[in-house]
Amino acid sequence: MRDNAKGGALTEVTFYILLSLFTPKHGYAIMQFIEERTGGRLSLGAGTLYGALNTLEEKGWISLYGNSEGRKKEYLITDLGREIATKELARLQELTQTAVKIIGGIYE
C-alpha cells in the first residue's frame, strides 16, 4: 500500500476504506459500501480488502471493534485514521478548487 501519512495522496481504495469505517463494519460490508458509493466503479476482492485492512491496522489508522472474535471481525477508524482522512479531504478540496479555476476559466 503506497499511502503516505506525511501529506501525500492516499490511494482511492484506502480513502474509501477509511470513510466506510466511520461506523463499525466487517469486511463484506466494507466491500458493499465501496461498491455502492462508487456506482460499481470500484469493486474489491477479499484478498485486496483484507491485505489493505491488515496494513491500515498496522499503521494504527483502523482497529478491531468490540468483540471481534470469530469469522466476522468488525473494524473502526481510529483518531489517527480520522486525522489522515481529514487531511486527504482537504487535499482533494484544494485539488478540485484549482481544477475548477483552471478548467472553468477555459470555458467562460
FIPALO-852023 format. One record per atom (N, C-alpha, C): residue in one letter; residue number from 0; atom name; x, z, y. Coordinates in steps of 0.2 Angstrom, whole numbers, padded with zeros to 4 digits, m for minus. Layout:
N
@aa = a | i = NUM | at = CA | px = X | pz = Z | py = Y;
...
This chain:
108
@aa = m | i = 0 | at = N | px = 0004 | pz = 0000 | py = m0006;
@aa = m | i = 0 | at = CA | px = 0000 | pz = 0000 | py = 0000;
@aa = m | i = 0 | at = C | px = 0004 | pz = 0000 | py = 0006;
@aa = r | i = 1 | at = N | px = 0004 | pz = m0005 | py = 0011;
@aa = r | i = 1 | at = CA | px = 0008 | pz = m0006 | py = 0016;
@aa = r | i = 1 | at = C | px = 0006 | pz = m0003 | py = 0023;
@aa = d | i = 2 | at = N | px = 0002 | pz = 0003 | py = 0022;
@aa = d | i = 2 | at = CA | px = 0000 | pz = 0005 | py = 0029;
@aa = d | i = 2 | at = C | px = 0005 | pz = 0010 | py = 0032;
@aa = n | i = 3 | at = N | px = 0005 | pz = 0009 | py = 0039;
@aa = n | i = 3 | at = CA | px = 0010 | pz = 0013 | py = 0042;
@aa = n | i = 3 | at = C | px = 0006 | pz = 0018 | py = 0047;
@aa = a | i = 4 | at = N | px = 0008 | pz = 0025 | py = 0045;
@aa = a | i = 4 | at = CA | px = 0005 | pz = 0030 | py = 0049;
@aa = a | i = 4 | at = C | px = 0007 | pz = 0031 | py = 0056;
@aa = k | i = 5 | at = N | px = 0012 | pz = 0028 | py = 0058;
@aa = k | i = 5 | at = CA | px = 0015 | pz = 0028 | py = 0064;
@aa = k | i = 5 | at = C | px = 0013 | pz = 0023 | py = 0069;
@aa = g | i = 6 | at = N | px = 0007 | pz = 0021 | py = 0069;
@aa = g | i = 6 | at = CA | px = 0004 | pz = 0017 | py = 0074;
@aa = g | i = 6 | at = C | px = 0003 | pz = 0010 | py = 0072;
@aa = g | i = 7 | at = N | px = 0006 | pz = 0008 | py = 0066;
@aa = g | i = 7 | at = CA | px = 0005 | pz = 0001 | py = 0063;
@aa = g | i = 7 | at = C | px = m0002 | pz = 0000 | py = 0060;
@aa = a | i = 8 | at = N | px = m0004 | pz = m0006 | py = 0059;
@aa = a | i = 8 | at = CA | px = m0010 | pz = m0008 | py = 0057;
@aa = a | i = 8 | at = C | px = m0011 | pz = m0005 | py = 0049;
@aa = l | i = 9 | at = N | px = m0018 | pz = m0003 | py = 0048;
@aa = l | i = 9 | at = CA | px = m0020 | pz = m0001 | py = 0041;
@aa = l | i = 9 | at = C | px = m0022 | pz = m0008 | py = 0038;
@aa = t | i = 10 | at = N | px = m0022 | pz = m0008 | py = 0032;
@aa = t | i = 10 | at = CA | px = m0025 | pz = m0014 | py = 0028;
@aa = t | i = 10 | at = C | px = m0032 | pz = m0013 | py = 0029;
@aa = e | i = 11 | at = N | px = m0036 | pz = m0019 | py = 0029;
@aa = e | i = 11 | at = CA | px = m0043 | pz = m0018 | py = 0029;
@aa = e | i = 11 | at = C | px = m0046 | pz = m0014 | py = 0024;
@aa = v | i = 12 | at = N | px = m0044 | pz = m0015 | py = 0018;
@aa = v | i = 12 | at = CA | px = m0046 | pz = m0011 | py = 0012;
@aa = v | i = 12 | at = C | px = m0045 | pz = m0003 | py = 0014;
@aa = t | i = 13 | at = N | px = m0039 | pz = m0001 | py = 0016;
@aa = t | i = 13 | at = CA | px = m0038 | pz = 0006 | py = 0017;
@aa = t | i = 13 | at = C | px = m0043 | pz = 0008 | py = 0022;
@aa = f | i = 14 | at = N | px = m0044 | pz = 0004 | py = 0028;
@aa = f | i = 14 | at = CA | px = m0048 | pz = 0007 | py = 0033;
@aa = f | i = 14 | at = C | px = m0055 | pz = 0008 | py = 0030;
@aa = y | i = 15 | at = N | px = m0058 | pz = 0003 | py = 0026;
@aa = y | i = 15 | at = CA | px = m0064 | pz = 0004 | py = 0024;
@aa = y | i = 15 | at = C | px = m0065 | pz = 0010 | py = 0019;
@aa = i | i = 16 | at = N | px = m0060 | pz = 0011 | py = 0015;
@aa = i | i = 16 | at = CA | px = m0060 | pz = 0017 | py = 0010;
@aa = i | i = 16 | at = C | px = m0060 | pz = 0023 | py = 0015;
@aa = l | i = 17 | at = N | px = m0056 | pz = 0024 | py = 0020;
@aa = l | i = 17 | at = CA | px = m0057 | pz = 0030 | py = 0024;
@aa = l | i = 17 | at = C | px = m0064 | pz = 0030 | py = 0027;
@aa = l | i = 18 | at = N | px = m0066 | pz = 0025 | py = 0030;
@aa = l | i = 18 | at = CA | px = m0073 | pz = 0025 | py = 0033;
@aa = l | i = 18 | at = C | px = m0078 | pz = 0027 | py = 0028;
@aa = s | i = 19 | at = N | px = m0078 | pz = 0025 | py = 0022;
@aa = s | i = 19 | at = CA | px = m0083 | pz = 0027 | py = 0016;
@aa = s | i = 19 | at = C | px = m0082 | pz = 0034 | py = 0015;
@aa = l | i = 20 | at = N | px = m0077 | pz = 0037 | py = 0016;
@aa = l | i = 20 | at = CA | px = m0076 | pz = 0044 | py = 0014;
@aa = l | i = 20 | at = C | px = m0077 | pz = 0049 | py = 0019;
@aa = f | i = 21 | at = N | px = m0081 | pz = 0047 | py = 0025;
@aa = f | i = 21 | at = CA | px = m0083 | pz = 0052 | py = 0029;
@aa = f | i = 21 | at = C | px = m0089 | pz = 0056 | py = 0026;
@aa = t | i = 22 | at = N | px = m0091 | pz = 0054 | py = 0021;
@aa = t | i = 22 | at = CA | px = m0096 | pz = 0058 | py = 0017;
@aa = t | i = 22 | at = C | px = m0093 | pz = 0058 | py = 0010;
@aa = p | i = 23 | at = N | px = m0093 | pz = 0063 | py = 0006;
@aa = p | i = 23 | at = CA | px = m0090 | pz = 0063 | py = m0001;
@aa = p | i = 23 | at = C | px = m0093 | pz = 0057 | py = m0005;
@aa = k | i = 24 | at = N | px = m0089 | pz = 0054 | py = m0009;
@aa = k | i = 24 | at = CA | px = m0091 | pz = 0048 | py = m0013;
@aa = k | i = 24 | at = C | px = m0086 | pz = 0048 | py = m0020;
@aa = h | i = 25 | at = N | px = m0089 | pz = 0045 | py = m0025;
@aa = h | i = 25 | at = CA | px = m0085 | pz = 0044 | py = m0031;
@aa = h | i = 25 | at = C | px = m0083 | pz = 0036 | py = m0031;
@aa = g | i = 26 | at = N | px = m0079 | pz = 0034 | py = m0035;
@aa = g | i = 26 | at = CA | px = m0076 | pz = 0028 | py = m0035;
@aa = g | i = 26 | at = C | px = m0081 | pz = 0022 | py = m0034;
@aa = y | i = 27 | at = N | px = m0086 | pz = 0022 | py = m0039;
@aa = y | i = 27 | at = CA | px = m0091 | pz = 0017 | py = m0039;
@aa = y | i = 27 | at = C | px = m0095 | pz = 0016 | py = m0032;
@aa = a | i = 28 | at = N | px = m0096 | pz = 0022 | py = m0029;
@aa = a | i = 28 | at = CA | px = m0100 | pz = 0022 | py = m0023;
@aa = a | i = 28 | at = C | px = m0095 | pz = 0020 | py = m0017;
@aa = i | i = 29 | at = N | px = m0089 | pz = 0021 | py = m0018;
@aa = i | i = 29 | at = CA | px = m0084 | pz = 0018 | py = m0013;
@aa = i | i = 29 | at = C | px = m0084 | pz = 0010 | py = m0013;
@aa = m | i = 30 | at = N | px = m0084 | pz = 0008 | py = m0019;
@aa = m | i = 30 | at = CA | px = m0084 | pz = 0000 | py = m0020;
@aa = m | i = 30 | at = C | px = m0091 | pz = m0002 | py = m0018;
@aa = q | i = 31 | at = N | px = m0096 | pz = 0001 | py = m0019;
@aa = q | i = 31 | at = CA | px = m0103 | pz = m0002 | py = m0016;
@aa = q | i = 31 | at = C | px = m0103 | pz = m0001 | py = m0009;
@aa = f | i = 32 | at = N | px = m0101 | pz = 0004 | py = m0006;
@aa = f | i = 32 | at = CA | px = m0100 | pz = 0005 | py = 0002;
@aa = f | i = 32 | at = C | px = m0097 | pz = m0001 | py = 0005;
@aa = i | i = 33 | at = N | px = m0091 | pz = m0003 | py = 0002;
@aa = i | i = 33 | at = CA | px = m0087 | pz = m0008 | py = 0005;
@aa = i | i = 33 | at = C | px = m0090 | pz = m0015 | py = 0004;
@aa = e | i = 34 | at = N | px = m0093 | pz = m0016 | py = m0002;
@aa = e | i = 34 | at = CA | px = m0096 | pz = m0022 | py = m0003;
@aa = e | i = 34 | at = C | px = m0102 | pz = m0023 | py = 0001;
@aa = e | i = 35 | at = N | px = m0106 | pz = m0018 | py = 0002;
@aa = e | i = 35 | at = CA | px = m0112 | pz = m0019 | py = 0006;
@aa = e | i = 35 | at = C | px = m0110 | pz = m0020 | py = 0014;
@aa = r | i = 36 | at = N | px = m0105 | pz = m0016 | py = 0016;
@aa = r | i = 36 | at = CA | px = m0103 | pz = m0016 | py = 0023;
@aa = r | i = 36 | at = C | px = m0100 | pz = m0023 | py = 0025;
@aa = t | i = 37 | at = N | px = m0097 | pz = m0026 | py = 0020;
@aa = t | i = 37 | at = CA | px = m0093 | pz = m0032 | py = 0022;
@aa = t | i = 37 | at = C | px = m0098 | pz = m0038 | py = 0019;
@aa = g | i = 38 | at = N | px = m0104 | pz = m0037 | py = 0017;
@aa = g | i = 38 | at = CA | px = m0108 | pz = m0043 | py = 0015;
@aa = g | i = 38 | at = C | px = m0105 | pz = m0046 | py = 0009;
@aa = g | i = 39 | at = N | px = m0101 | pz = m0043 | py = 0005;
@aa = g | i = 39 | at = CA | px = m0099 | pz = m0045 | py = m0001;
@aa = g | i = 39 | at = C | px = m0092 | pz = m0049 | py = 0000;
@aa = r | i = 40 | at = N | px = m0090 | pz = m0049 | py = 0006;
@aa = r | i = 40 | at = CA | px = m0083 | pz = m0052 | py = 0008;
@aa = r | i = 40 | at = C | px = m0077 | pz = m0049 | py = 0004;
@aa = l | i = 41 | at = N | px = m0078 | pz = m0042 | py = 0004;
@aa = l | i = 41 | at = CA | px = m0073 | pz = m0038 | py = 0000;
@aa = l | i = 41 | at = C | px = m0076 | pz = m0035 | py = m0006;
@aa = s | i = 42 | at = N | px = m0073 | pz = m0036 | py = m0011;
@aa = s | i = 42 | at = CA | px = m0076 | pz = m0033 | py = m0017;
@aa = s | i = 42 | at = C | px = m0070 | pz = m0030 | py = m0021;
@aa = l | i = 43 | at = N | px = m0069 | pz = m0024 | py = m0022;
@aa = l | i = 43 | at = CA | px = m0063 | pz = m0021 | py = m0025;
@aa = l | i = 43 | at = C | px = m0064 | pz = m0020 | py = m0033;
@aa = g | i = 44 | at = N | px = m0059 | pz = m0021 | py = m0037;
@aa = g | i = 44 | at = CA | px = m0059 | pz = m0020 | py = m0044;
@aa = g | i = 44 | at = C | px = m0057 | pz = m0012 | py = m0044;
@aa = a | i = 45 | at = N | px = m0059 | pz = m0010 | py = m0050;
@aa = a | i = 45 | at = CA | px = m0057 | pz = m0002 | py = m0051;
@aa = a | i = 45 | at = C | px = m0050 | pz = m0001 | py = m0051;
@aa = g | i = 46 | at = N | px = m0046 | pz = m0005 | py = m0054;
@aa = g | i = 46 | at = CA | px = m0038 | pz = m0004 | py = m0053;
@aa = g | i = 46 | at = C | px = m0036 | pz = m0004 | py = m0046;
@aa = t | i = 47 | at = N | px = m0038 | pz = m0008 | py = m0042;
@aa = t | i = 47 | at = CA | px = m0036 | pz = m0009 | py = m0035;
@aa = t | i = 47 | at = C | px = m0038 | pz = m0002 | py = m0031;
@aa = l | i = 48 | at = N | px = m0045 | pz = m0001 | py = m0032;
@aa = l | i = 48 | at = CA | px = m0048 | pz = 0005 | py = m0029;
@aa = l | i = 48 | at = C | px = m0044 | pz = 0012 | py = m0031;
@aa = y | i = 49 | at = N | px = m0043 | pz = 0013 | py = m0038;
@aa = y | i = 49 | at = CA | px = m0040 | pz = 0019 | py = m0040;
@aa = y | i = 49 | at = C | px = m0033 | pz = 0020 | py = m0038;
@aa = g | i = 50 | at = N | px = m0029 | pz = 0014 | py = m0038;
@aa = g | i = 50 | at = CA | px = m0022 | pz = 0014 | py = m0035;
@aa = g | i = 50 | at = C | px = m0022 | pz = 0016 | py = m0028;
@aa = a | i = 51 | at = N | px = m0027 | pz = 0013 | py = m0024;
@aa = a | i = 51 | at = CA | px = m0027 | pz = 0015 | py = m0017;
@aa = a | i = 51 | at = C | px = m0029 | pz = 0022 | py = m0016;
@aa = l | i = 52 | at = N | px = m0034 | pz = 0025 | py = m0020;
@aa = l | i = 52 | at = CA | px = m0036 | pz = 0032 | py = m0019;
@aa = l | i = 52 | at = C | px = m0030 | pz = 0036 | py = m0021;
@aa = n | i = 53 | at = N | px = m0026 | pz = 0035 | py = m0026;
@aa = n | i = 53 | at = CA | px = m0020 | pz = 0039 | py = m0028;
@aa = n | i = 53 | at = C | px = m0015 | pz = 0039 | py = m0022;
@aa = t | i = 54 | at = N | px = m0014 | pz = 0033 | py = m0019;
@aa = t | i = 54 | at = CA | px = m0009 | pz = 0033 | py = m0013;
@aa = t | i = 54 | at = C | px = m0012 | pz = 0037 | py = m0007;
@aa = l | i = 55 | at = N | px = m0018 | pz = 0036 | py = m0006;
@aa = l | i = 55 | at = CA | px = m0021 | pz = 0040 | py = 0000;
@aa = l | i = 55 | at = C | px = m0021 | pz = 0047 | py = m0001;
@aa = e | i = 56 | at = N | px = m0022 | pz = 0049 | py = m0007;
@aa = e | i = 56 | at = CA | px = m0022 | pz = 0056 | py = m0009;
@aa = e | i = 56 | at = C | px = m0015 | pz = 0059 | py = m0008;
@aa = e | i = 57 | at = N | px = m0010 | pz = 0055 | py = m0010;
@aa = e | i = 57 | at = CA | px = m0003 | pz = 0057 | py = m0010;
@aa = e | i = 57 | at = C | px = m0001 | pz = 0058 | py = m0002;
@aa = k | i = 58 | at = N | px = m0004 | pz = 0053 | py = 0002;
@aa = k | i = 58 | at = CA | px = m0002 | pz = 0053 | py = 0009;
@aa = k | i = 58 | at = C | px = m0006 | pz = 0059 | py = 0013;
@aa = g | i = 59 | at = N | px = m0011 | pz = 0062 | py = 0009;
@aa = g | i = 59 | at = CA | px = m0014 | pz = 0068 | py = 0012;
@aa = g | i = 59 | at = C | px = m0020 | pz = 0065 | py = 0017;
@aa = w | i = 60 | at = N | px = m0022 | pz = 0059 | py = 0016;
@aa = w | i = 60 | at = CA | px = m0027 | pz = 0056 | py = 0020;
@aa = w | i = 60 | at = C | px = m0034 | pz = 0057 | py = 0017;
@aa = i | i = 61 | at = N | px = m0034 | pz = 0058 | py = 0011;
@aa = i | i = 61 | at = CA | px = m0041 | pz = 0060 | py = 0007;
@aa = i | i = 61 | at = C | px = m0039 | pz = 0065 | py = 0002;
@aa = s | i = 62 | at = N | px = m0044 | pz = 0069 | py = 0000;
@aa = s | i = 62 | at = CA | px = m0043 | pz = 0074 | py = m0005;
@aa = s | i = 62 | at = C | px = m0049 | pz = 0074 | py = m0010;
@aa = l | i = 63 | at = N | px = m0048 | pz = 0077 | py = m0016;
@aa = l | i = 63 | at = CA | px = m0054 | pz = 0078 | py = m0020;
@aa = l | i = 63 | at = C | px = m0059 | pz = 0083 | py = m0017;
@aa = y | i = 64 | at = N | px = m0065 | pz = 0081 | py = m0018;
@aa = y | i = 64 | at = CA | px = m0070 | pz = 0085 | py = m0015;
@aa = y | i = 64 | at = C | px = m0074 | pz = 0090 | py = m0021;
@aa = g | i = 65 | at = N | px = m0075 | pz = 0096 | py = m0019;
@aa = g | i = 65 | at = CA | px = m0079 | pz = 0100 | py = m0023;
@aa = g | i = 65 | at = C | px = m0076 | pz = 0101 | py = m0030;
@aa = n | i = 66 | at = N | px = m0080 | pz = 0102 | py = m0035;
@aa = n | i = 66 | at = CA | px = m0078 | pz = 0102 | py = m0042;
@aa = n | i = 66 | at = C | px = m0078 | pz = 0095 | py = m0045;
@aa = s | i = 67 | at = N | px = m0072 | pz = 0092 | py = m0045;
@aa = s | i = 67 | at = CA | px = m0072 | pz = 0085 | py = m0047;
@aa = s | i = 67 | at = C | px = m0069 | pz = 0085 | py = m0053;
@aa = e | i = 68 | at = N | px = m0071 | pz = 0089 | py = m0058;
@aa = e | i = 68 | at = CA | px = m0068 | pz = 0088 | py = m0065;
@aa = e | i = 68 | at = C | px = m0073 | pz = 0083 | py = m0068;
@aa = g | i = 69 | at = N | px = m0070 | pz = 0080 | py = m0073;
@aa = g | i = 69 | at = CA | px = m0074 | pz = 0075 | py = m0077;
@aa = g | i = 69 | at = C | px = m0072 | pz = 0068 | py = m0075;
@aa = r | i = 70 | at = N | px = m0077 | pz = 0064 | py = m0077;
@aa = r | i = 70 | at = CA | px = m0076 | pz = 0057 | py = m0075;
@aa = r | i = 70 | at = C | px = m0077 | pz = 0055 | py = m0068;
@aa = k | i = 71 | at = N | px = m0082 | pz = 0058 | py = m0065;
@aa = k | i = 71 | at = CA | px = m0084 | pz = 0056 | py = m0058;
@aa = k | i = 71 | at = C | px = m0081 | pz = 0060 | py = m0053;
@aa = k | i = 72 | at = N | px = m0075 | pz = 0059 | py = m0051;
@aa = k | i = 72 | at = CA | px = m0071 | pz = 0063 | py = m0046;
@aa = k | i = 72 | at = C | px = m0074 | pz = 0060 | py = m0039;
@aa = e | i = 73 | at = N | px = m0076 | pz = 0065 | py = m0035;
@aa = e | i = 73 | at = CA | px = m0078 | pz = 0063 | py = m0028;
@aa = e | i = 73 | at = C | px = m0072 | pz = 0065 | py = m0023;
@aa = y | i = 74 | at = N | px = m0071 | pz = 0060 | py = m0018;
@aa = y | i = 74 | at = CA | px = m0066 | pz = 0061 | py = m0013;
@aa = y | i = 74 | at = C | px = m0069 | pz = 0062 | py = m0006;
@aa = l | i = 75 | at = N | px = m0065 | pz = 0065 | py = m0002;
@aa = l | i = 75 | at = CA | px = m0067 | pz = 0066 | py = 0005;
@aa = l | i = 75 | at = C | px = m0061 | pz = 0065 | py = 0010;
@aa = i | i = 76 | at = N | px = m0063 | pz = 0062 | py = 0016;
@aa = i | i = 76 | at = CA | px = m0057 | pz = 0061 | py = 0020;
@aa = i | i = 76 | at = C | px = m0055 | pz = 0068 | py = 0023;
@aa = t | i = 77 | at = N | px = m0048 | pz = 0068 | py = 0024;
@aa = t | i = 77 | at = CA | px = m0045 | pz = 0074 | py = 0027;
@aa = t | i = 77 | at = C | px = m0045 | pz = 0074 | py = 0035;
@aa = d | i = 78 | at = N | px = m0043 | pz = 0079 | py = 0038;
@aa = d | i = 78 | at = CA | px = m0042 | pz = 0079 | py = 0045;
@aa = d | i = 78 | at = C | px = m0037 | pz = 0074 | py = 0047;
@aa = l | i = 79 | at = N | px = m0031 | pz = 0074 | py = 0043;
@aa = l | i = 79 | at = CA | px = m0026 | pz = 0069 | py = 0044;
@aa = l | i = 79 | at = C | px = m0029 | pz = 0062 | py = 0043;
@aa = g | i = 80 | at = N | px = m0033 | pz = 0061 | py = 0038;
@aa = g | i = 80 | at = CA | px = m0036 | pz = 0054 | py = 0037;
@aa = g | i = 80 | at = C | px = m0041 | pz = 0052 | py = 0043;
@aa = r | i = 81 | at = N | px = m0045 | pz = 0057 | py = 0046;
@aa = r | i = 81 | at = CA | px = m0049 | pz = 0056 | py = 0051;
@aa = r | i = 81 | at = C | px = m0045 | pz = 0053 | py = 0057;
@aa = e | i = 82 | at = N | px = m0039 | pz = 0057 | py = 0058;
@aa = e | i = 82 | at = CA | px = m0034 | pz = 0055 | py = 0064;
@aa = e | i = 82 | at = C | px = m0032 | pz = 0048 | py = 0063;
@aa = i | i = 83 | at = N | px = m0030 | pz = 0046 | py = 0057;
@aa = i | i = 83 | at = CA | px = m0027 | pz = 0039 | py = 0056;
@aa = i | i = 83 | at = C | px = m0033 | pz = 0034 | py = 0057;
@aa = a | i = 84 | at = N | px = m0039 | pz = 0036 | py = 0054;
@aa = a | i = 84 | at = CA | px = m0045 | pz = 0031 | py = 0055;
@aa = a | i = 84 | at = C | px = m0046 | pz = 0030 | py = 0063;
@aa = t | i = 85 | at = N | px = m0046 | pz = 0036 | py = 0067;
@aa = t | i = 85 | at = CA | px = m0047 | pz = 0035 | py = 0074;
@aa = t | i = 85 | at = C | px = m0042 | pz = 0031 | py = 0077;
@aa = k | i = 86 | at = N | px = m0036 | pz = 0032 | py = 0076;
@aa = k | i = 86 | at = CA | px = m0031 | pz = 0028 | py = 0079;
@aa = k | i = 86 | at = C | px = m0032 | pz = 0021 | py = 0077;
@aa = e | i = 87 | at = N | px = m0034 | pz = 0019 | py = 0071;
@aa = e | i = 87 | at = CA | px = m0035 | pz = 0012 | py = 0069;
@aa = e | i = 87 | at = C | px = m0041 | pz = 0009 | py = 0073;
@aa = l | i = 88 | at = N | px = m0046 | pz = 0013 | py = 0074;
@aa = l | i = 88 | at = CA | px = m0052 | pz = 0011 | py = 0078;
@aa = l | i = 88 | at = C | px = m0049 | pz = 0009 | py = 0085;
@aa = a | i = 89 | at = N | px = m0045 | pz = 0013 | py = 0088;
@aa = a | i = 89 | at = CA | px = m0043 | pz = 0012 | py = 0095;
@aa = a | i = 89 | at = C | px = m0038 | pz = 0006 | py = 0095;
@aa = r | i = 90 | at = N | px = m0034 | pz = 0005 | py = 0090;
@aa = r | i = 90 | at = CA | px = m0030 | pz = m0001 | py = 0089;
@aa = r | i = 90 | at = C | px = m0034 | pz = m0007 | py = 0089;
@aa = l | i = 91 | at = N | px = m0040 | pz = m0007 | py = 0085;
@aa = l | i = 91 | at = CA | px = m0044 | pz = m0013 | py = 0084;
@aa = l | i = 91 | at = C | px = m0048 | pz = m0014 | py = 0090;
@aa = q | i = 92 | at = N | px = m0050 | pz = m0009 | py = 0094;
@aa = q | i = 92 | at = CA | px = m0054 | pz = m0010 | py = 0100;
@aa = q | i = 92 | at = C | px = m0049 | pz = m0013 | py = 0105;
@aa = e | i = 93 | at = N | px = m0043 | pz = m0011 | py = 0106;
@aa = e | i = 93 | at = CA | px = m0038 | pz = m0014 | py = 0110;
@aa = e | i = 93 | at = C | px = m0037 | pz = m0022 | py = 0109;
@aa = l | i = 94 | at = N | px = m0036 | pz = m0023 | py = 0102;
@aa = l | i = 94 | at = CA | px = m0035 | pz = m0030 | py = 0100;
@aa = l | i = 94 | at = C | px = m0042 | pz = m0034 | py = 0102;
@aa = t | i = 95 | at = N | px = m0047 | pz = m0031 | py = 0101;
@aa = t | i = 95 | at = CA | px = m0054 | pz = m0035 | py = 0102;
@aa = t | i = 95 | at = C | px = m0054 | pz = m0036 | py = 0110;
@aa = q | i = 96 | at = N | px = m0053 | pz = m0031 | py = 0114;
@aa = q | i = 96 | at = CA | px = m0054 | pz = m0032 | py = 0121;
@aa = q | i = 96 | at = C | px = m0049 | pz = m0037 | py = 0123;
@aa = t | i = 97 | at = N | px = m0043 | pz = m0038 | py = 0121;
@aa = t | i = 97 | at = CA | px = m0038 | pz = m0043 | py = 0123;
@aa = t | i = 97 | at = C | px = m0040 | pz = m0050 | py = 0121;
@aa = a | i = 98 | at = N | px = m0043 | pz = m0050 | py = 0115;
@aa = a | i = 98 | at = CA | px = m0045 | pz = m0057 | py = 0112;
@aa = a | i = 98 | at = C | px = m0051 | pz = m0059 | py = 0116;
@aa = v | i = 99 | at = N | px = m0056 | pz = m0055 | py = 0118;
@aa = v | i = 99 | at = CA | px = m0062 | pz = m0057 | py = 0122;
@aa = v | i = 99 | at = C | px = m0059 | pz = m0059 | py = 0129;
@aa = k | i = 100 | at = N | px = m0055 | pz = m0056 | py = 0132;
@aa = k | i = 100 | at = CA | px = m0052 | pz = m0058 | py = 0138;
@aa = k | i = 100 | at = C | px = m0049 | pz = m0065 | py = 0138;
@aa = i | i = 101 | at = N | px = m0045 | pz = m0066 | py = 0133;
@aa = i | i = 101 | at = CA | px = m0042 | pz = m0072 | py = 0132;
@aa = i | i = 101 | at = C | px = m0046 | pz = m0078 | py = 0130;
@aa = i | i = 102 | at = N | px = m0050 | pz = m0077 | py = 0125;
@aa = i | i = 102 | at = CA | px = m0054 | pz = m0082 | py = 0122;
@aa = i | i = 102 | at = C | px = m0060 | pz = m0083 | py = 0127;
@aa = g | i = 103 | at = N | px = m0063 | pz = m0077 | py = 0129;
@aa = g | i = 103 | at = CA | px = m0069 | pz = m0078 | py = 0134;
@aa = g | i = 103 | at = C | px = m0067 | pz = m0082 | py = 0140;
@aa = g | i = 104 | at = N | px = m0060 | pz = m0081 | py = 0143;
@aa = g | i = 104 | at = CA | px = m0058 | pz = m0085 | py = 0148;
@aa = g | i = 104 | at = C | px = m0058 | pz = m0092 | py = 0147;
@aa = i | i = 105 | at = N | px = m0056 | pz = m0094 | py = 0141;
@aa = i | i = 105 | at = CA | px = m0056 | pz = m0101 | py = 0140;
@aa = i | i = 105 | at = C | px = m0063 | pz = m0105 | py = 0140;
@aa = y | i = 106 | at = N | px = m0068 | pz = m0101 | py = 0138;
@aa = y | i = 106 | at = CA | px = m0074 | pz = m0104 | py = 0138;
@aa = y | i = 106 | at = C | px = m0079 | pz = m0103 | py = 0144;
@aa = e | i = 107 | at = N | px = m0076 | pz = m0100 | py = 0149;
@aa = e | i = 107 | at = CA | px = m0080 | pz = m0098 | py = 0155;
@aa = e | i = 107 | at = C | px = m0079 | pz = m0104 | py = 0160;
